[in-house]
């Protein structure tokens, strides 16, 4: 699956970005929420997501790059996203947070920063629906992909197969046409693409190429 990141869209023409994604082969909208505390940047909040939720037809994948996400789960759940992901590094009581998300009938996602090892999240994997591996340090779009992420994908894929688990593996950050095939081959199910899509001269074609790389991986 391909999930274009709205963070990289032109906010003066957000309606055009939505129209493009709806016409494309993309599967989800990836929505990065940043608080300026957990990550050194601030993005959009409730008004923008509410506006998107009123018009989009494809599912929303909300990624909370924020401290104390438990305080806001219910408010984000009100927008009826497909997924809400919280960061391993931001949650003091992760089981409780994931349980709260899933109580609304929403997939509970776990995001993991580049420095966090797969072994650190091993004990929670039975309780997650999606693991979002950061391919860059979170906070800004357009960064270069961290190659060690490929090893982490393979490690996570091996655990999933060994334990017969069903969580999805999502990669967020640094995804483009040059590495998407290798990411799919390593075991990724969902690729988040921001700059690669919205900075492209032909976003529809870029999404198509990213998607088709699954079949060639």
N, C-alpha and C positions, 0 to 999 in steps of 0.2 A: 504494500500500500504506500501511497505518497500523500504526505500532509504538508501542503504549503504553509509556511509560517507568516502570518499576517503582520508580524513585527517588521518585516522587510518591505511591506507594501507602502505605496504613497498615500499618506493619510489625508491628503487634500482630495484624493480621488479614490477613496475606499470603496465606493459603490462600483467603480470599474474593476477593482481587484476582485470583488465578490462575483461580479458577472463573469469574469475570466475563469475563476476557480469552478463556478457552477457549470460552465461549458466544457471544462477540461476533463481529463481522465483521473484527476485527483480524487482521493477517497475521503479525506478529512480536512478540516481547517485546524492548524496548530496555533494555539493562542498562548503566547508567553506573557505571564503577569509578573512584573518585577516591582519590588518595593523600595529600592535604593538602600536597603539594609542587608538583606541576604546576598544580594548582588549589587555591584556598584553602578546601577542604572535604574531608571524608573520608566515603565512603559504605560500601558493603559489600564483602566479599571472597570468598574461595574457599568458605567453608562455605555461605553463602546461595546462591551460584550453583550449587553442587553439589546443594543441596536442590531448587532450582528445576528443574535439569536432570533430576532423578529423577521429576518429576511432570508437567512441561509437555509438551504434544503439539505446540504450534506452535514454530517455530524461534526461537532466541535470537540476538539481535544485540548483541554485546558491544562496548562503546565504552570503550576504555582512555584515561582522562584521567589518565595517570600518566607520570612520568619513567622513563626506561630500560625501556620496554616489552619490549625483547628478552629481558630476564631472565625474563619471565613468560609468553611466548607459548605455550610447550609446556604449561604448567599450565592455561591457559585453553582451549587446544585440546582437552584431555582431557575437557571438558564437551560437546564436539561441537556448538558453535554453528554457525549458518549463516554469520555474519560476525564477524570481529574487526577493529575499526577502531583505528588508532593515530594520534596527532596528528603532523602535519607538523612542528610546532614542537618536538616532543619527541624526534625521531629523528635521530641523527647519521648513520646509514647506512641510509637509507630503503629503498633497493633490497633490501638484505639482510633487513630486517625484513619487508617484504612477501613476499619469497621464502620466508621461514621460515613465515609464516602459511599461505601457499598450499600449502606442502609437506605440510600435514596435510589437504588437501582442503577447506579452508575459504576462503570469499571474503575477499580482502584489501581492507580498507577504509582510506581515508585521511580523517581528520578535519581540518578547517581552522578556525582561530579567526577571528573577525570582522575582525581587523586584517590578516590575511594575504591577499594578492591572488591572484587566479586565475592570473595570469602566473607567480607564484612556483612553482606546482605543475605548470606546463605540461609540463615534461620527464618527469614521472613518470606521466602519465595513461594511457599505453599499458599500464602494469603494474598498474593498480588495477581492482578489480571494483565498487567503490562509493566515491563521494566524499560525505562528510558535512560539509555546510556548517553551521557554528554560527550560529544566528539570534540568539544572545545570547552574552555572555561566559561561558565555561563555569565551572561550580562550584556553581551554585544553581538550583533550579527556580523557576517563577513569575515570571520576568523578562519585560520588555516586548520584543517583537520588534524587531530592528534593521532598519529599512526598506531600508537599502543592500544587504541580503542578496538582495533581488529582482533587483537588477542583476547580482549575482554569479551567480545561478542562470541568468539569460539568457546571460551570457558563457560559462559552462561548457557550457550546452546548445548554443550555437553552435559551440564547439570540438568537442564530441562529434559533431555532425552533419558538420562540415567534415572531420574525420579518420575518420569512419565507425567510431567507437569504441562500446563496448557497456556502459560502466560505468553503474551506477545513481547517481542524485542523491538524497541524503537530506538533509532539513532537520531540525535538532535545536535546539529552543529557541524559545519564544514562539509556537508553533503553536496555533491555535484555530479555531473555526468561522468567525470573521470574515476570516481570511486564507488559509485552506486552499485555496480555489478559485483565488486568484491565484497561490499557490505551485505548484499543479499546472499552471496555465496557462503559467507561466514555464518549466516543464520538469522540475519535481521528480517523482520516482517514489515516494519513501518519505517520509512525514511522521511524525516522532516527536512524540507528544503526551503530556505528563505531567500538569500541573495541570489542563489543559482536560478531561482524562478523569477523573482520580481525585478532583478537587474538584467534579465535576459531580453534580447531584442524580440524574441518570440516565446513568451512564457508557455503558451499552449503546446508548442513543439517540445520545449524543454521538459515539461511534465510528462509528455508522451514518451520521450527518450528515457527518462528516469524510470518510468513504469515498465517499459519494455526491456530494460536491463535485467529485470527479474527472470525473464524467459531465457536470457543468454548467459546467466550466471552459472 
